[in-house]
Amino acid sequence: MAVLQNIREKCGVLVIVIVGLALLAFLLGDFLSSGRIGHGDDSVIAKINGSKVDYSEWTANYNNHRLFYEVAQQGRNIDSNTERSLRESAWSDILNTYVWDKYYKEVGLGISDEELEDLLYGPKNAHNIIVQNFGLQKNENGEYDTKAPKNFFDNAENDPNYEIIAEYWKKAIKEDQISTKYGNMLSKGFYTPTPLAKMYYEDQANTVDFAYAYREYNSIKDEDITVSDKDLQAYYDKHKKRFVEDQDNRDIEYVVFDIVPSESDIEEIKNSTEELRNELDALEENEVSFAQVNSSNSRPEDRRMYKDEFYANQKDVENMGFDEEFFNSEKGTTSDVKMVGNFFICGKILETANRPDSVNASHILLVPNDSVTIEMCKAKADSLANILRSTKADSAAFAAMATEYSQDPGSKNDGGNLGDFTEGTMITEFNDACFANAAGTIQVVESPYGVHIIKINSQTKPVRKVKIAVLDQEIKFSDNTYEAAFHASNKFMATSQTAEDFDKNAADQGLNVRMANKMTDMSDNVIPGIDNGREIVRWAFNEDRKVGDVSTVFESSARDKFLVVKLSKIREKGFTPFEDTKDVIEPEVRKQLKAEKMMAEMKGMTVDAIAQKFGAKTDTLTNINFSSFSLPGLGLIEPKVNAVALNSEENAVSEPIDGNNGVYVIKVLKKNAAPEKQDFENDKLAKMQEYQRNYSYRMNNAVKKITKMDDRRAKFF
């Protein structure tokens, strides 16, 4: 029980995400489909280096991650973000199998049983997944106390849920360890030869002092420079390799028809809640049932404030939306109706009590199975509890009995200790036994987990708490409001069958036309607040789609929006079309034309002459080396200026230099040669360490270039 509770509090999707190994991260976003939705091989989800990957293989991986999540989160509903994480985790498994495993096998990497055990519960080498989920801390000797994880894995097969978690963690840890080994092996393979170390040393130690005159590009107004299409085309042709689409992508424009409650909708719901509030106030019994039946909220288990069996302190009550005055009211008091977020709520105080805010307890768990009935567990628990009570057992005696008899692998080896927990954290039966009884008492309690012998070790000072029946009514739009938005969106769509009509109607109706650019066929969150954006992506990537096409009406999965979409750009993998680059190219071409004009004006002039004629900025810089990041005083990154200075003779005046921010003319005043040096061992070591730090980026880029990938996931989801 303790292990599952800890997982739900600490990991959730986090543990799934951690399985997405660092070496795979680059693949998830970059290897995307080059084909369109709707090509052959109906069951093939990808082709990787010539191997077909069947959809069933991806599904098996997906189901493994989903099963773990459902167990770890006790069946909590899977939202769209979690669903995406599960899909990406399954895709990571595919990439690991078809891309990385080949490299691991080539060098003979693997994980022995002894090494895996060391990672699971080794006192010095426990893996981060284990450290995180068991809350392990190192002692003064740099070791973890790993009794709890060892007991967990030793006994996991006795509980189906624990077995699922244990096997999932083992697989994740093995994959991560092999990945880490491979990365470490490659990072240690970098070597810097002496000549290269010498070159790096001289780049740092050779320096130059120079004077400069500098004219900024913005000293010429943009409107004074005419940029022609011929200029743009020439720039595009020369720099075409800079403008490349890594994958097919689309731009869309869209209008949104939000469905929001009208003033009359809100007033009607408020009046309805007032009527229910009065009925709740008049009841003398069955208030909880009435509140549950008449509330629109489903009372999800993870919202503690809506658990009617929960005793709430003042902070909890205020978090629900009630005030201090209501909290301090007597039993039977019903609050006024209040608007809290998207709800009208009211509450009735059912019970008041003085109870501790937190409890420290230990337990012994007895679990029924095919051969041991719940009655047999109860009888054994009563017997053990009587022994503990009759001997007035101290903590050590209870811990010894827990170690011998408890079947909770998460707390057994810790003497059954569950630590401190607050009201509402544990399941109801366990919670009430701990918070309604005094410290030192020993009780037997049955729960869905089995039969518990509970010892309350300590409690905080009792404070006032109340149990409240909470009734809520969600503020929703009415059917009439929904229909009005539906008709408005459909009318817009019907009259906007061309791009021109779409633009005109949006302008005439004052609708905000929004954009989503560079969508790929695996994009998900293309439109903020729209969970089912995949349907829009699939529409945009349909092989028959053309620029200017207008969609039918899309409805959000939350049923609170209608959208009409226009396809505004189609870009195929390869060179970006010239027309799509103009906005990016034009500022660069204008800067280039300014540079040419300035350089012609400054040609053959000295630093002082340029300063006098053009009012240019001047200064003298000292100790500039090839690796200088920026020009001191200006704070500008100008590698061309540095390069010219270091490669000029003393007293030489340069030709005009077209820098990043303006045009420069420099005069070298002094060159300072690097001191003679024979021993470059430290330089070699420093450079090797630098390469080792960046090995992952270099390795991933290399693997990307040689991996042949046809990702067809967009065909399936």
Secondary structure as UniProt FT lines:
FT   HELIX           2..10
FT   TURN            11..12
FT   HELIX           13..18
FT   HELIX           22..24
FT   HELIX           25..30
FT   TURN            42..43
FT   STRAND          44..48
FT   TURN            49..50
FT   STRAND          51..54
FT   HELIX           55..72
FT   TURN            73..75
FT   HELIX           80..95
FT   HELIX           96..100
FT   HELIX           101..106
FT   TURN            107..108
FT   HELIX           113..121
FT   TURN            123..125
FT   HELIX           128..134
FT   TURN            140..141
FT   HELIX           147..155
FT   HELIX           156..158
FT   HELIX           160..187
FT   TURN            188..189
FT   HELIX           194..205
FT   STRAND          207..216
FT   HELIX           217..219
FT   HELIX           222..224
FT   HELIX           229..238
FT   HELIX           240..242
FT   STRAND          244..245
FT   STRAND          249..258
FT   HELIX           263..282
FT   HELIX           287..294
FT   TURN            301..302
FT   HELIX           304..306
FT   TURN            308..309
FT   STRAND          311..312
FT   HELIX           314..320
FT   HELIX           324..327
FT   TURN            331..332
FT   STRAND          338..340
FT   TURN            341..342
FT   STRAND          343..355
FT   STRAND          358..366
FT   HELIX           374..390
FT   TURN            391..392
FT   HELIX           395..405
FT   TURN            409..411
FT   HELIX           412..414
FT   TURN            415..416
FT   STRAND          417..422
FT   TURN            423..424
FT   HELIX           428..435
FT   TURN            439..440
FT   STRAND          442..447
FT   TURN            448..449
FT   STRAND          450..459
FT   STRAND          463..474
FT   HELIX           479..494
FT   HELIX           499..508
FT   TURN            509..510
FT   STRAND          514..519
FT   TURN            521..522
FT   TURN            528..529
FT   TURN            531..532
FT   HELIX           533..540
FT   TURN            543..544
FT   TURN            547..548
FT   STRAND          554..555
FT   TURN            557..558
FT   STRAND          561..571
FT   STRAND          574..575
FT   HELIX           578..602
FT   TURN            603..604
FT   HELIX           607..614
FT   STRAND          617..624
FT   TURN            626..627
FT   TURN            632..635
FT   HELIX           639..646
FT   TURN            650..651
FT   STRAND          657..658
FT   STRAND          662..672
FT   HELIX           681..693
FT   HELIX           695..706
FT   STRAND          709..711
FT   HELIX           713..715
//
